Every structure is written in structure tokens, then in C-alpha cells.
Amino acid sequence: MSGVAWGTPSARGIVAAATLGSGLTLLDGTVVNVALRSMGEDLDASLEQLQWITNGYFLSLASLILLGGALGDRLGRRRVFVIGTVWFALASLLCGIAPTAEVLIIARVLQGVGGALLTPGSLAMIQGAFRAEDRSRAIGAWSGLGGIAAALGPLVGGLLIDHASWRWIFLINLPLAALTVWLAQTWVPETRDPRAQGRFDVTGAALASLSLAGVTWALTDAGGPMTWWAAAVGLLAAVAFVVVERRTRGPMVPLGLFGDRTFSAANLMTLLVYAALGAILFFLVLQLQTVGGYNALEAGLATLPITACMLLLAARGGALAERIGPRIPMTFGPLVMAAGTLLLLSVGPDVVWWRDVAPGLTVFGLGLALMVAPLTATVLAAAPDEVAGIASGINNAVARAGSLLAVAALPTAVGLAGDDYRDAAQLDPAYGTAMVACAALLAIGGVISWFAIPHRVRPVPASETA
């Protein structure tokens, strides 16, 4: 099959379905940050429970997204994508009617399961359906529009919280999911990996989940009675995961992919950059509301510079990388983001949007737009087309794991606990420390790209992924 050409109705339908589906998961990954304070007050939740409302979603998403990619490659990427979208919608309904913080955490975990099924399929559908010469443009459009969805989260959340209820940030997913399913069934051709066969790696998926859960529990409950036990379980499960993946005939993660220096470096950079991104959005929105006195809508509107940068420049970032290669955009993107993060240190009790928020978020957004499309394209180019779903799943898992671990670790690391997120005197100094830590993570990510990402990426032969 020659594939779909860019600019055709089919191409627009495929990109729309893939973007809307992945946008649902990205939107929910950020919209919750604006609602955390309202959720905490309505459900009488502690800081640790708020962390788990965020992390429960990222935990199941990160640990099962690898399995979602493998399922898509074997059973059909469109089929698994549609199943995941329906699951995500039903879990969103449970989130919207949750009566307690504990029920909401469980619902968020279930929501992440649906996201794990649909997220890798969204990109793999593009990779499998488009002609080779049009994939970069399609990926650039997908990355840019998906980035907008993530950036719009705080704005949408603010509008719904101030004019309705925090519950509507979940209930709005139902009609969006229905539209996504219709687009996928109408326009997206079914694709799969013809080499995929054998049993599914359920053991690997279970060990990955156990490892992330143990480490996340240890970081969130640092100093508590279960900290060391949780850490030990998490680390032992991680070691067992590597052993199982090396020995099983049909691994969820073909470890041979990491033999490619570019693939490994791009994923390490992804871990650091998305850890910083997740933590920045978590802390900034709380800082604006608790310390700056913003309401939810104002806090959401404050993040519009990121949306504007992604809308106007993300696709151009992909085109630039096509001309000059990924190394320079993937190096300077995180460094520019680090500079923007340091500018956000001025957000405090007397915050003025145009002076204290807009400059930092604009610089941050410019760096993000420069980096996103080249990063995604580099990861996929460093893996054979036949394992596009798995490669996409690995990179998405790494990104979500980065956000998961950062949101779990940083609040404790900067001295926050209990109801401190409601106390301006406690949150303000902790916010400054967190921003410096995030800037450092971004700078390290840029340095890694400079030394490890080549000017041009040579695809890995399929035989090297076994």
C-alpha cells in the first residue's frame, strides 16, 4: 500500500481523529492542575491525595501505554484506539460523579488505562497510514495541535470551574470522545505490524505497573512508614521487568531498540523535559491561585502564551528540523524553556500578568514549539516502521513517567505536605525552589541532546530490535 497523501480529505480525517484522541489525554493531563484547589476544598483532600489525583492517571498511563502500543500493532491500531477512547469516556464519567477523593483517585487510574490504549495508536495510525514522504508533515501537525490541547487545559478548566463545576472538566470528554470514534471509523484505515505474533507480555505490563507504583508511593510518602518498603518493591520490580523483557519471546519492550544511541538519548531527554513540564504546570497554577490570588479562570488564561506559541510555531519547528536535522532544535528548545522557567520566579504575592507571567511563559512556549515535533520524529525515525506502535508507546510512557515522578517527588523535596498548598506562606518559597529544579532538568536535557543526537537520524534495521 502506497499510503495516504498529505492534503487529501483522508489525510485531514486521519490527523483530526489522531489529534482529538491524543488531545483528550493531554487535556486531562493538564486541566486537572487548575481544578486541584477546587477539588481539594470540595472533597476535603490533602496534598497527598491531590498528588494521587494527578499521579493515579499518569501511573496507569505510563505503565500500560507500552502494552497499548503492542496491542495496537497486533490487533489493529484503529481498533485499539477506538476501544481506548470509549474506555476513557466511561472512566471520565466516573470521575465526574465521584463522591470522595478516594473514588476520584480510582477513577483517574481507570482513565489512565483508557489513555494507555488510545495514545500510542494516535501516532502509530499516522505512521502506518501516510506515505513515507508525508509523515513528517503529518507528525508536525499532530504534535502542534496536540500541544495546543495540553496548553488549553488550564484555560478550559478555569472556564468550567468558575462557571459550572470542576466535575465538568471530566464530563466534557464524553461528546469529544464520541466525535473521535466517528472520525476514526470514517477516515482511518486499519494498520498493524505484520510481524506481530505470539502471546501478549502480561507479565511485563504487570511488573512495569508495580515498579512505577512502588517508586511513586515512595516519593509521595517520603519519610512515611511505608517509604522504604514501597521503594524496595518498585526497584525489585524494575529489575525483574528488565530480566523478563530480555528472556520472553514476545517482549512488550524490545530492549534492542535501546541499543541505538539516538533512541536512548531521545527518551532520556524526554524523561527530563516532561518531568519539568509536569511539575511546572502543577506548581504554577497553584502559585497563581494560592499566592497570587487568581481565580481558576484567571489562572487558566494566564497560560495562553504557551497556547499561542504552539499554535503558530509547532509545525514550523518540525519543518525546521527537516531542513537542519533534529540536533539543534532538540538542544536549544529545552535551553530556551529553562530560561523561561527562571523568568517565572517573579510570580509571587503581587503578581502582574504582563510583567511576571507572560514573558516567562512566552519564552517557555517558544522553546516547547521548537522541540516537540523534532523529538517525536527522531524517536520514530530511530525505530523501524514495523514497531511504530511500540516505539511510540515507549516514548509516551517515558514522558508520562517523567511527569509522574516529578509531581510525586518535588512537593516533598521542596517541603510541602498536608494542607500546605492552601497556605501562601508555605507555598511561595517552595514554588521558587521547584522552578529552579525544573530549569536545571531542562538544561540537562538540552545538553544531552547536543552530545547524543546526530544531525540526521538513520533508521534502525528491524533485525536490531529483537
DRENZADREN-395497 format. One record per residue (C-alpha): x, y, z; residue number from 1. Coordinates in steps of 0.25 Angstrom, whole numbers, plus 5000, padded with zeros to 4 digits. Example, Ala and Ser with C-alpha at 12.3 -4.5 7.8 and 13.67 -1.06 7.14 Angstrom:
     c1     c2     c3   sero
   5049   4982   5031      1
   5055   4996   5029      2
! end
This chain:
     c1     c2     c3   sero
   5000   5000   5000      1
   5006   5013   4996      2
   4999   5021   5007      3
   4991   5034   5009      4
   4996   5047   5002      5
   4996   5060   5010      6
   4986   5070   5007      7
   4975   5060   5003      8
   4961   5058   5011      9
   4966   5045   5017     10
   4979   5052   5022     11
   4971   5062   5029     12
   4962   5052   5035     13
   4973   5043   5040     14
   4980   5055   5046     15
   4967   5060   5052     16
   4964   5047   5059     17
   4978   5044   5064     18
   4979   5059   5069     19
   4966   5059   5076     20
   4968   5045   5083     21
   4982   5048   5088     22
   4977   5062   5091     23
   4967   5056   5101     24
   4978   5050   5109     25
   4987   5062   5108     26
   4976   5071   5112     27
   4973   5063   5124     28
   4987   5063   5128     29
   4987   5078   5130     30
   4973   5082   5132     31
   4973   5075   5146     32
   4984   5085   5151     33
   4975   5097   5150     34
   4964   5089   5157     35
   4973   5083   5169     36
   4970   5094   5179     37
   4955   5093   5176     38
   4955   5078   5177     39
   4963   5079   5190     40
   4953   5089   5196     41
   4940   5081   5191     42
   4945   5067   5195     43
   4954   5071   5207     44
   4966   5065   5201     45
   4980   5066   5206     46
   4992   5070   5197     47
   4996   5055   5197     48
   4982   5052   5191     49
   4983   5063   5181     50
   4996   5057   5177     51
   4990   5044   5175     52
   4978   5050   5167     53
   4989   5055   5157     54
   4998   5043   5158     55
   4988   5032   5158     56
   4985   5036   5144     57
   5000   5037   5140     58
   5003   5024   5147     59
   4993   5015   5139     60
   4996   5023   5126     61
   5011   5021   5127     62
   5012   5007   5132     63
   5001   5002   5122     64
   5004   5010   5110     65
   5015   5000   5105     66
   5004   4989   5105     67
   4995   4998   5098     68
   5005   5000   5087     69
   5007   4985   5085     70
   4993   4982   5085     71
   4991   4992   5074     72
   5002   4987   5066     73
   4996   4973   5067     74
   4981   4974   5067     75
   4980   4987   5059     76
   4984   5001   5063     77
   4970   5007   5059     78
   4962   4996   5067     79
   4970   4998   5080     80
   4970   5013   5078     81
   4955   5013   5078     82
   4954   5003   5090     83
   4963   5012   5098     84
   4955   5025   5094     85
   4942   5018   5099     86
   4948   5013   5112     87
   4954   5027   5114     88
   4940   5033   5113     89
   4934   5024   5122     90
   4945   5026   5133     91
   4943   5041   5131     92
   4928   5039   5134     93
   4932   5032   5147     94
   4942   5044   5150     95
   4931   5054   5148     96
   4921   5047   5158     97
   4932   5043   5169     98
   4927   5046   5183     99
   4940   5045   5190    100
   4955   5047   5187    101
   4957   5032   5188    102
   4947   5029   5178    103
   4953   5040   5169    104
   4967   5034   5170    105
   4962   5021   5166    106
   4954   5027   5154    107
   4967   5034   5150    108
   4974   5021   5150    109
   4964   5015   5141    110
   4964   5027   5132    111
   4979   5025   5130    112
   4976   5011   5125    113
   4968   5016   5114    114
   4978   5027   5111    115
   4989   5016   5110    116
   4981   5009   5099    117
   4978   5021   5091    118
   4990   5029   5092    119
   5001   5021   5085    120
   4990   5017   5074    121
   4988   5032   5071    122
   5002   5034   5066    123
   5004   5020   5060    124
   4992   5022   5052    125
   4999   5034   5045    126
   5012   5026   5043    127
   5005   5014   5037    128
   4995   5021   5028    129
   5003   5033   5022    130
   5013   5032   5011    131
   5027   5032   5016    132
   5030   5046   5009    133
   5018   5052   5016    134
   5019   5046   5030    135
   5028   5058   5036    136
   5017   5068   5032    137
   5006   5059   5038    138
   5014   5057   5051    139
   5017   5072   5051    140
   5002   5075   5050    141
   4999   5065   5061    142
   5010   5070   5070    143
   5006   5084   5069    144
   4991   5082   5070    145
   4993   5072   5082    146
   5002   5082   5089    147
   4991   5092   5088    148
   4981   5083   5095    149
   4991   5081   5106    150
   4993   5096   5107    151
   4978   5099   5106    152
   4975   5090   5118    153
   4977   5101   5129    154
   4968   5111   5121    155
   4957   5101   5119    156
   4958   5096   5133    157
   4957   5111   5138    158
   4945   5114   5130    159
   4937   5101   5134    160
   4941   5102   5149    161
   4937   5117   5150    162
   4924   5116   5142    163
   4920   5101   5146    164
   4928   5091   5154    165
   4941   5084   5154    166
   4933   5072   5150    167
   4931   5077   5136    168
   4945   5076   5133    169
   4943   5061   5132    170
   4929   5061   5127    171
   4932   5069   5115    172
   4941   5057   5110    173
   4928   5049   5106    174
   4924   5057   5094    175
   4938   5059   5090    176
   4941   5044   5091    177
   4928   5041   5082    178
   4933   5051   5071    179
   4947   5044   5072    180
   4941   5030   5070    181
   4933   5035   5058    182
   4945   5041   5051    183
   4953   5029   5053    184
   4943   5019   5048    185
   4940   5028   5036    186
   4954   5032   5031    187
   4965   5024   5038    188
   4970   5011   5030    189
   4973   4999   5039    190
   4988   4996   5040    191
   4996   4986   5048    192
   5010   4980   5050    193
   5011   4968   5040    194
   5022   4962   5049    195
   5014   4963   5062    196
   5010   4949   5067    197
   5011   4940   5080    198
   5006   4943   5094    199
   5004   4957   5100    200
   5014   4961   5110    201
   5005   4962   5122    202
   5016   4959   5132    203
   5024   4971   5127    204
   5012   4980   5128    205
   5009   4976   5142    206
   5024   4978   5146    207
   5024   4991   5139    208
   5012   4996   5147    209
   5017   4990   5160    210
   5030   4997   5158    211
   5025   5011   5155    212
   5014   5009   5167    213
   5025   5006   5177    214
   5034   5017   5173    215
   5023   5027   5172    216
   5017   5023   5186    217
   5031   5024   5192    218
   5033   5038   5186    219
   5020   5043   5190    220
   5020   5037   5204    221
   5035   5041   5207    222
   5038   5039   5221    223
   5025   5031   5224    224
   5025   5017   5230    225
   5024   5010   5216    226
   5034   5018   5209    227
   5045   5008   5209    228
   5036   4996   5206    229
   5030   5003   5194    230
   5044   5007   5189    231
   5049   4993   5190    232
   5037   4987   5183    233
   5038   4997   5172    234
   5053   4995   5169    235
   5052   4980   5170    236
   5040   4980   5160    237
   5048   4989   5151    238
   5060   4979   5151    239
   5050   4967   5149    240
   5044   4975   5137    241
   5057   4976   5130    242
   5060   4961   5132    243
   5046   4957   5127    244
   5047   4966   5115    245
   5061   4960   5111    246
   5056   4946   5113    247
   5042   4946   5107    248
   5040   4942   5093    249
   5030   4954   5090    250
   5034   4965   5099    251
   5025   4977   5102    252
   5038   4986   5100    253
   5049   4981   5090    254
   5061   4985   5098    255
   5069   4984   5085    256
   5063   4998   5082    257
   5071   5004   5093    258
   5084   4999   5086    259
   5082   5011   5077    260
   5089   5023   5083    261
   5079   5033   5077    262
   5067   5025   5082    263
   5072   5024   5096    264
   5077   5039   5097    265
   5064   5044   5092    266
   5056   5036   5102    267
   5065   5041   5113    268
   5063   5055   5109    269
   5048   5053   5108    270
   5048   5048   5123    271
   5055   5060   5128    272
   5048   5070   5119    273
   5034   5065   5122    274
   5037   5063   5137    275
   5040   5078   5137    276
   5028   5081   5129    277
   5018   5073   5138    278
   5024   5080   5151    279
   5024   5094   5145    280
   5009   5093   5141    281
   5006   5087   5155    282
   5013   5097   5163    283
   5010   5110   5155    284
   4995   5108   5155    285
   4995   5106   5170    286
   5004   5118   5172    287
   4995   5127   5164    288
   4983   5123   5172    289
   4988   5122   5186    290
   4999   5133   5186    291
   4995   5142   5174    292
   4980   5142   5178    293
   4976   5138   5164    294
   4963   5130   5162    295
   4962   5118   5153    296
   4959   5125   5140    297
   4970   5135   5142    298
   4980   5125   5145    299
   4976   5117   5132    300
   4976   5130   5124    301
   4990   5133   5129    302
   4995   5121   5121    303
   4991   5126   5108    304
   5005   5129   5103    305
   5008   5115   5102    306
   4996   5112   5094    307
   4999   5123   5084    308
   5013   5119   5082    309
   5009   5104   5080    310
   4998   5109   5070    311
   5007   5118   5062    312
   5021   5111   5062    313
   5020   5096   5066    314
   5018   5091   5051    315
   5029   5101   5047    316
   5038   5094   5057    317
   5036   5081   5050    318
   5039   5087   5037    319
   5052   5094   5042    320
   5057   5080   5047    321
   5054   5074   5034    322
   5064   5085   5028    323
   5075   5085   5038    324
   5073   5072   5046    325
   5068   5070   5060    326
   5080   5072   5068    327
   5080   5088   5069    328
   5064   5089   5071    329
   5065   5078   5082    330
   5077   5085   5089    331
   5072   5099   5088    332
   5058   5096   5091    333
   5060   5091   5105    334
   5070   5102   5108    335
   5060   5113   5104    336
   5050   5106   5112    337
   5059   5107   5124    338
   5061   5122   5122    339
   5046   5124   5122    340
   5045   5115   5135    341
   5054   5124   5142    342
   5047   5136   5138    343
   5035   5130   5145    344
   5042   5132   5158    345
   5036   5146   5159    346
   5022   5140   5161    347
   5018   5144   5175    348
   5008   5151   5184    349
   5008   5164   5175    350
   5008   5157   5162    351
   5005   5165   5150    352
   5002   5156   5138    353
   5008   5164   5127    354
   5021   5167   5135    355
   5022   5154   5143    356
   5015   5143   5135    357
   5014   5146   5121    358
   5029   5148   5118    359
   5033   5134   5124    360
   5022   5126   5118    361
   5025   5132   5104    362
   5039   5129   5105    363
   5036   5115   5110    364
   5025   5113   5099    365
   5036   5117   5088    366
   5045   5106   5093    367
   5034   5096   5094    368
   5029   5099   5080    369
   5044   5097   5075    370
   5046   5084   5082    371
   5033   5076   5081    372
   5032   5071   5067    373
   5047   5068   5065    374
   5047   5060   5077    375
   5035   5051   5073    376
   5040   5050   5059    377
   5054   5046   5064    378
   5049   5035   5073    379
   5041   5029   5061    380
   5052   5030   5051    381
   5061   5023   5061    382
   5052   5011   5061    383
   5047   5002   5049    384
   5033   5005   5043    385
   5028   4991   5047    386
   5029   4995   5062    387
   5024   5009   5061    388
   5013   5006   5072    389
   5023   5000   5082    390
   5033   5012   5079    391
   5022   5022   5081    392
   5018   5015   5094    393
   5032   5015   5100    394
   5033   5030   5097    395
   5019   5033   5102    396
   5022   5024   5115    397
   5035   5031   5117    398
   5028   5045   5116    399
   5017   5041   5126    400
   5027   5035   5135    401
   5035   5047   5136    402
   5023   5056   5140    403
   5018   5045   5149    404
   5031   5044   5157    405
   5033   5059   5157    406
   5019   5062   5163    407
   5022   5051   5173    408
   5035   5055   5177    409
   5036   5071   5176    410
   5025   5075   5186    411
   5032   5067   5197    412
   5046   5071   5193    413
   5043   5086   5194    414
   5036   5084   5208    415
   5021   5083   5205    416
   5011   5074   5212    417
   4997   5073   5217    418
   4989   5085   5214    419
   5001   5094   5211    420
   4996   5096   5197    421
   4985   5105   5203    422
   4996   5114   5211    423
   5002   5125   5203    424
   5014   5126   5213    425
   5017   5111   5211    426
   5015   5110   5196    427
   5022   5123   5192    428
   5037   5119   5196    429
   5034   5104   5191    430
   5030   5109   5178    431
   5043   5117   5175    432
   5051   5105   5179    433
   5043   5096   5170    434
   5045   5105   5158    435
   5060   5105   5159    436
   5060   5090   5160    437
   5051   5089   5147    438
   5060   5099   5140    439
   5072   5090   5143    440
   5065   5078   5138    441
   5062   5085   5125    442
   5076   5090   5123    443
   5082   5076   5125    444
   5072   5071   5115    445
   5078   5081   5105    446
   5092   5077   5108    447
   5089   5062   5106    448
   5083   5065   5092    449
   5095   5073   5088    450
   5105   5062   5091    451
   5096   5050   5087    452
   5086   5054   5076    453
   5092   5053   5062    454
   5089   5064   5051    455
   5082   5053   5043    456
   5075   5040   5048    457
   5078   5027   5042    458
   5066   5017   5044    459
   5069   5004   5052    460
   5068   4991   5043    461
   5057   4982   5048    462
   5067   4971   5052    463
   5073   4980   5062    464
   5061   4981   5071    465
   5059   4967   5074    466
! end
